[in-house]
């Protein structure tokens, strides 16, 4: 991570619910919850209380229908920061004491308008910060919704799927706690490489109940692999679209797939793991991204407020990656 450049990764953010028949709130209904969590500096402790997360800053652009979050992580277990001048022989280690932790700041842009034809899916761009894995962003957002659900009986309710009325003769309502899913969008490079490269193997993977292997009590069965044969003389022109559809049709049995292919005009072979239901790559190197360079003033590891010149450079590319 350099102080003059940043990379943002593109995700599909889904608002979901685990309760059968439940409806989920829209992102516009979620925004006030996130704003309230920011205003009260609601803390999410994690890693055995050695780290804490919160929304450090938040801004909404109603005209262009998106919000910007500055998510901050303070990590007491992170190594002390060190600054040095090797030429002059200077060495300066900054020691952490008490509850002080290394601070990491991550900008997150989320559309408040859903993707066309996908009512619960919103485009999301997340700044890549080594100290804040993408899944921590998802966990924080879900946890804040959980905090609100438990503290506020009015959040979130919807008409009961079975209908009927309550004791006050009002339409019966039910509650559920919404949560956030993040799925990385396949990069254009990945799609082009699969379409124009040469597929060498495809395997479907399914999780299995952990079962001891007879004769070897230290070994257990955890997953099964189904290898697929490939007719290279009968491949479709748009291999990625056809492959994604085939994987999705088998998603109820096999939750992931491993696709091995030789890159076009190269001897290099690559294996990519894919979520069969969504087609999302499970490794960040295959997730769609954009890079911002030559930024000035230079960027620090974190910030107290949204860094405006970083956000303003990211917004046009973020908007270009959504279809609303």
C-alpha positions in Angstrom: 0.0 0.0 0.0 1.5 3.3 -1.1 0.7 6.8 0.1 -0.2 8.0 -3.4 -2.4 5.2 -4.7 -5.3 3.0 -3.6 -7.2 0.1 -5.0 -11.0 -0.5 -4.7 -12.6 -3.9 -5.2 -16.2 -4.2 -6.6 -18.7 -6.4 -4.7 -22.4 -7.2 -4.9 -23.8 -6.4 -1.5 -26.9 -8.3 -0.7 -29.3 -7.5 2.1 -30.7 -10.9 3.2 -32.7 -12.7 5.9 -32.4 -16.2 7.2 -36.1 -16.5 8.2 -38.3 -18.3 5.8 -40.8 -16.0 4.1 -39.2 -12.9 5.5 -38.8 -9.7 3.5 -35.7 -7.5 3.9 -35.3 -3.8 4.2 -34.1 -1.6 1.4 -30.7 0.1 1.6 -32.5 3.4 2.1 -34.1 1.9 5.3 -30.6 0.8 6.4 -29.0 4.2 6.0 -30.5 5.8 9.1 -29.4 2.8 11.2 -25.8 3.2 10.0 -26.0 6.9 10.6 -27.2 6.3 14.1 -24.4 3.8 14.8 -21.9 6.4 13.5 -23.4 9.2 15.6 -23.2 7.1 18.8 -19.8 5.7 17.9 -21.1 2.2 18.4 -18.1 -0.1 18.9 -17.8 -3.7 17.6 -15.2 -5.6 19.7 -13.5 -8.6 18.1 -10.5 -10.8 18.2 -10.8 -11.5 21.9 -11.3 -7.8 22.8 -7.9 -7.0 21.3 -9.4 -5.0 18.4 -12.4 -2.8 17.9 -14.3 -1.5 14.8 -16.7 1.3 14.2 -18.0 3.7 11.5 -15.7 6.6 11.9 -17.5 8.9 9.4 -20.4 8.7 7.0 -21.8 10.9 4.1 -24.8 10.4 1.9 -25.2 11.7 -1.7 -28.9 11.6 -2.2 -28.7 13.0 -5.8 -26.4 10.2 -7.0 -27.9 7.6 -4.7 -24.9 6.3 -2.7 -23.3 6.5 0.7 -19.7 6.7 1.8 -18.5 5.1 5.0 -15.1 5.4 6.7 -14.7 2.1 8.6 -12.0 2.2 11.2 -10.2 -0.7 13.0 -8.1 -0.2 16.1 -5.9 -3.3 16.7 -3.9 -3.6 20.0 -2.2 -6.8 18.8 -0.7 -5.2 15.6 3.0 -4.7 15.6 4.3 -1.3 16.8 4.8 1.2 13.9 8.5 2.0 13.1 9.9 5.0 11.2 13.5 5.1 10.1 16.1 7.0 8.1 18.7 4.4 7.1 21.0 7.0 5.6 21.1 9.1 8.8 20.8 6.0 11.1 17.6 7.1 12.7 15.2 4.5 14.2 11.9 5.5 15.9 9.5 2.8 17.3 6.1 4.0 18.4 5.1 2.0 21.5 1.4 1.2 22.1 0.1 1.4 25.7 -3.2 0.8 27.4 -6.1 0.5 25.0 -4.2 2.2 22.1 -4.1 0.1 18.9 -2.9 0.6 15.4 -5.6 2.4 13.5 -6.6 1.3 10.0 -9.1 3.3 7.9 -11.1 1.8 5.0 -13.5 3.8 2.6 -16.6 1.9 1.5 -19.0 3.2 -1.2 -22.5 1.6 -1.3 -25.2 2.3 -3.7 -28.6 3.1 -2.2 -30.3 2.1 -5.5 -30.5 -1.6 -6.2 -29.1 -3.2 -9.3 -31.6 -3.4 -12.2 -33.8 -6.5 -11.7 -32.1 -7.4 -8.5 -34.1 -5.7 -5.6 -31.8 -6.8 -2.8 -28.4 -6.3 -4.5 -26.4 -3.1 -4.3 -23.1 -2.2 -5.9 -20.3 -1.8 -3.3 -16.7 -0.6 -3.6 -14.3 -1.3 -0.8 -10.8 0.2 -0.4 -8.2 -2.5 -0.1 -6.4 -1.9 3.3 -4.1 -4.7 4.5 -5.3 -4.3 8.1 -9.0 -4.7 7.2 -9.9 -7.8 5.3 -13.1 -7.5 3.1 -15.0 -10.0 5.3 -14.4 -7.7 8.3 -16.4 -5.0 6.5 -19.2 -7.4 6.0 -19.1 -8.6 9.6 -19.2 -5.0 10.9 -22.2 -4.1 8.8 -24.1 -7.2 9.8 -23.3 -6.7 13.4 -24.5 -3.1 13.4 -27.8 -4.3 12.0 -27.9 -6.9 14.8 -27.3 -4.3 17.4 -30.2 -2.2 16.1 -32.5 -5.2 15.9 -31.9 -6.1 19.5 -32.1 -2.6 20.8 -35.1 -1.2 18.7 -38.3 -3.3 18.7 -39.5 -1.2 15.7 -36.6 -2.5 13.5 -37.2 -4.5 11.3 -40.9 -5.6 10.9 -42.9 -6.6 7.8 -46.4 -8.0 7.1 -46.7 -11.6 8.4 -46.6 -14.0 5.5 -49.6 -15.8 6.8 -51.7 -12.6 7.2 -54.2 -12.2 10.0 -54.5 -9.5 12.7 -52.9 -8.9 16.1 -54.5 -8.3 19.5 -55.1 -4.7 18.5 -56.9 -5.8 15.4 -54.0 -4.5 13.3 -52.5 -6.4 10.4 -50.1 -9.0 12.0 -46.4 -8.3 11.5 -43.3 -10.3 12.0 -39.6 -9.5 12.7 -36.3 -10.7 11.5 -32.7 -9.5 11.7 -31.3 -8.7 8.2 -27.7 -9.3 7.5 -25.2 -8.5 4.8 -23.6 -10.7 2.2 -20.6 -9.6 0.0 -19.8 -11.3 -3.3 -16.9 -10.2 -5.4 -17.7 -9.5 -9.1 -15.6 -11.5 -11.5 -12.9 -9.3 -13.1 -13.1 -8.6 -16.9 -9.7 -10.3 -17.1 -10.9 -13.5 -15.5 -13.9 -13.7 -17.9 -11.8 -12.9 -20.9 -9.1 -15.4 -19.9 -11.6 -18.2 -19.4 -13.4 -17.4 -22.7 -10.2 -17.3 -24.7 -7.9 -19.6 -22.7 -8.1 -23.4 -22.6 -10.0 -25.1 -19.8 -8.1 -28.1 -18.5 -10.2 -29.3 -15.6 -13.4 -28.5 -13.7 -14.3 -29.9 -10.3 -17.4 -29.5 -8.2 -16.9 -29.5 -4.4 -19.4 -30.2 -1.7 -19.0 -30.1 2.0 -19.6 -33.3 3.9 -20.4 -34.1 7.5 -17.2 -34.6 9.3 -16.8 -38.3 9.4 -13.9 -40.4 10.7 -12.1 -42.6 8.1 -12.1 -46.2 9.1 -8.6 -47.4 10.2 -7.2 -43.9 10.6 -8.8 -42.1 13.5 -6.7 -39.0 12.9 -8.3 -38.5 9.4 -11.8 -37.3 8.8 -13.9 -36.8 5.7 -14.8 -33.1 5.2 -15.6 -32.7 1.5 -16.2 -34.5 -1.8 -14.9 -33.6 -5.2 -16.6 -34.4 -8.5 -14.3 -34.1 -11.6 -16.0 -33.2 -14.8 -15.0 -34.2 -18.3 -14.6 -31.6 -21.0 -15.4 -31.9 -24.7 -13.0 -29.3 -26.2 -14.5 -29.7 -29.6 -17.9 -28.5 -28.4 -17.2 -25.5 -26.3 -19.6 -22.5 -26.6 -18.4 -19.1 -27.8 -19.2 -17.4 -24.4 -17.7 -20.1 -22.2 -18.0 -18.0 -19.0 -21.8 -17.5 -19.3 -22.4 -21.1 -20.1 -20.1 -22.3 -17.4 -21.7 -20.0 -14.8 -25.2 -21.3 -15.7 -24.1 -24.9 -15.5 -22.5 -24.3 -12.1 -25.6 -22.5 -10.8 -27.8 -25.4 -11.8 -25.7 -27.7 -9.5 -25.4 -25.2 -6.7 -27.8 -27.0 -4.3 -25.5 -30.0 -4.2 -22.1 -28.5 -4.8 -21.4 -25.1 -3.3 -18.0 -24.4 -4.9 -16.2 -25.2 -8.1 -12.5 -25.2 -9.1 -11.8 -24.3 -12.7 -8.3 -24.8 -14.0 -7.3 -23.2 -17.3 -4.3 -22.2 -19.3 -4.1 -18.5 -19.9 -4.3 -17.3 -23.5 -1.0 -16.9 -25.3 0.8 -18.3 -22.3 2.0 -21.5 -20.8 0.8 -20.4 -17.4 -2.0 -22.5 -15.7 -4.3 -20.9 -13.2 -6.9 -22.4 -10.8 -9.7 -20.3 -9.7 -12.3 -21.2 -7.0 -15.9 -20.0 -7.8 -19.1 -19.9 -5.8 -21.4 -22.0 -7.9 -24.6 -20.2 -6.9 -23.4 -16.7 -7.8 -20.4 -17.1 -10.1 -18.4 -15.0 -7.6 -14.6 -15.8 -7.5 -13.5 -16.7 -4.0 -10.0 -15.2 -4.3 -9.6 -11.4 -4.3 -7.1 -11.6 -7.2 -9.9 -12.5 -9.6 -12.4 -9.8 -8.2 -13.1 -6.8 -10.3 -11.2 -3.7 -9.1 -10.0 -0.2 -10.1 -6.9 1.7 -9.0 -6.4 5.3 -8.2 -2.9 6.8 -8.6 -0.9 10.0 -8.2 -3.1 11.2 -5.3 -2.1 14.3 -3.4 -2.1 15.2 -0.6 -0.6 11.8 0.3 -2.7 9.3 2.2 -2.0 7.9 5.7 -2.9 4.5 7.0 -6.1 5.9 8.5 -8.1 9.1 9.0 -10.6 10.7 11.4 -12.9 11.8 8.5 -13.6 10.7 5.0 -10.7 11.7 2.8 -12.5 13.9 0.3 -10.0 13.8 -2.6 -9.8 10.0 -2.4 -13.6 9.7 -2.4 -14.0 12.1 -5.2 -11.6 10.2 -7.4 -13.3 6.9 -6.6 -16.9 8.0 -7.2 -16.9 8.1 -11.0 -15.5 4.6 -11.3 -17.8 3.3 -8.6 -20.8 4.8 -10.5 -19.7 3.3 -13.7 -19.8 -0.2 -12.2 -23.4 -0.2 -11.3 -26.6 -0.7 -13.3 -29.6 0.8 -11.6 
